[in-house]
Amino acid sequence: MYSVTHAVEVQAARTKVWRRLADLEDGWNPVFSSSRMVGSPPRGVGARRESRLAGEDGHLHERVVEWEDGRWMTTEVTDTSLPIASAKMVLGVEPCGESSTTVVFVLEYEPRRDALSRFGGVLVLRARLCKLVHRMADGLKRAVEEASAPSALAGRPLPLAK
């Protein structure tokens, strides 16, 4: 089993970060061009999501297999066009002060046998998966921080119409 781990600090309270992360259809993830929930429940253990991969004709289907509300979740890949035989992703949030949160992404995966020859080997696959995890982290950070940013007009009087 191989793994990719990445952490990012988000300038927002843990509850705000978790709210975005836990909404599996939210659209914050730039790795996916679209996502939809399949069946029920919509969140927590048993939730299932089908996603299209952005920038390529591919897909990723996953289900939540572990969930501690407000803290972390583990998703398991059930079907994908990526050259992996199996994969699990742990997404966790930890407060880092009053208004900052550390988000940890841990992807554990097993390459498909053909990935070793057809897709440039284990190192090329790892590099590709590292980029995907970093894009996910950057997308979550951007989505949460932009939503938390004060409006440029906050505190200013609105102009009166003439």
Disulfide bonds with the S-S distance in Angstrom:
none
